[in-house]
Amino acid sequence: MLAEFPYWFLALVAIPLGLAFGSFLNVVIYRLPRGESVVHPGSRCPGCGTPIRGFDNVPVFSWLLLRGRSRCCRTKISPRYPLVELLGGLSGWASLQKVLEDAPADASLVSSAALFACYLALTLGLIAAIFIDLDFMLLPDEITLGGAALGLVTAPMRHLPWTTSLLGAAVGFAIVWLPFHLLYRMIRGYPGMGLGDAKLLALAGAWFGWQGAAFALLAGALQGTVVAFVVLAVKGKIDEPEAVTRERAELAKHLETLDAESRQKLEAELALDPLARPPESGFGKVRLAFGPFLALSTLEYLFFGEVLVNAYLGVVLRS
């Protein structure tokens, strides 16, 4: 049983596991949006392509010992790499805390380990979604739909009725798809939000029911608005990611090489993609990735949902 193990032992297992998977998460964040395999080839130096040896790939410590540079050619390694690894370690510890809160005292080691793996997978997937969307304004189906499927499959394990999980996924998808994709497209000719956001809310609904999806949308919108105001106040503008600008330029060059029929067909497809056109000026036209705020709010609901909901209800009841 889980209760037979001392807390320090469980933490010494959970945190290193999180750190190790955090290191792999860096590979996912870099390769997945580029359509590359996340398992082959192994980790390589971003400067010269030399395979990174195991002792130079120890989470966080290798980056610190090498002072943020690769051993082979001294290429600078972004601080994001140890940051993601640290977030992985934090995810391992937080997932352990969640299991200790949710699992009964007589829970078997197998069931507790399975629950820990589920929470860790969800947490790491949402962290990957945050960084990928910040760079590419893209939410891969492998994370959103894969996470929603995991939520549906593991619902009974988490004492969530399967019908509640399925309804939550449907509601989560619909509250973005209906107003911001279907209706907005009918009015403006193109969708106001990508389907990635709808799929991410379906993930939140599959894990936590329609309440979790609603919380993720409302809390994400609030936090996104605050961040947008702060960035605009400090910088005066919000720049779209370089990868999005670069991809749009590459698409424009590719269009010039096509014959009339192929070009017309591709232009019709691109007309449905909001990122295919340059951002318009004006505060209401600011282009800001919404996925990171939805993912952050989902994490907040996972670890602090009951506290946050009770606090909100307390404010409402007192007002």
QUIQUI-V880461 format. One record per backbone hydrogen bond with DSSP energy under -0.5 kcal/mol. CO is the residue of the C=O (numbers start at 1). NH is the residue of the N-H. If there is no record, write none. Layout:
BEGIN
co: (CO,CO)
nh: (NH,NH)
END
This chain:
BEGIN
co: (1,2,6,7,8,9,10,11,13,14,15,16,17,18,19,20,21,22,23,23,24,24,25,26,27,28,31,31,32,43,45,50,51,53,54,58,59,60,61,62,63,64,66,68,70,75,76,78,79,80,81,82,83,84,85,86,87,88,89,90,91,92,93,94,95,96,97,98,99,104,105,107,108,109,110,111,112,113,114,115,116,117,118,119,120,121,122,123,124,125,126,127,128,129,130,131,132,133,135,138,140,140,141,141,143,144,145,146,147,148,149,150,152,154,155,155,156,159,161,162,163,164,165,166,167,168,169,170,171,173,173,174,176,176,177,177,178,179,180,180,181,182,183,184,185,194,194,195,196,197,198,199,200,201,202,203,204,205,205,208,209,210,211,212,213,214,215,216,217,218,219,220,221,222,223,224,225,226,227,228,229,230,231,231,232,237,241,241,242,243,244,245,246,247,248,249,250,251,252,253,254,255,259,260,261,262,263,264,265,266,267,269,270,272,273,274,282,283,286,290,290,291,292,293,294,295,296,297,298,299,300,301,304,305,306,307,308,309,310,311,312,313,314,315)
nh: (4,5,10,11,12,13,14,15,17,18,19,20,21,22,23,24,25,26,26,27,27,28,29,30,31,32,34,36,35,52,49,45,53,56,57,62,61,64,65,66,68,67,69,77,74,70,78,81,83,84,85,86,87,88,89,90,91,92,93,94,95,96,97,98,99,100,101,102,103,107,3,2,112,113,114,115,116,117,118,119,120,121,122,123,124,125,126,127,128,129,130,131,132,133,134,135,136,137,243,140,143,144,145,146,147,148,149,150,151,152,153,154,155,158,158,160,159,161,165,166,167,168,169,170,171,172,173,174,175,176,177,178,180,181,181,182,183,184,192,193,185,186,187,188,189,197,198,199,200,201,202,203,204,205,206,207,208,169,209,212,213,214,215,216,217,218,219,220,221,222,223,224,225,226,227,228,229,230,231,232,233,234,235,236,236,239,244,245,246,247,248,249,250,251,252,253,254,255,256,257,257,258,263,264,265,266,267,268,269,270,271,272,273,274,276,277,285,286,288,293,294,295,296,297,298,299,300,301,302,303,304,305,308,309,310,311,312,313,314,315,316,317,318,319)
END
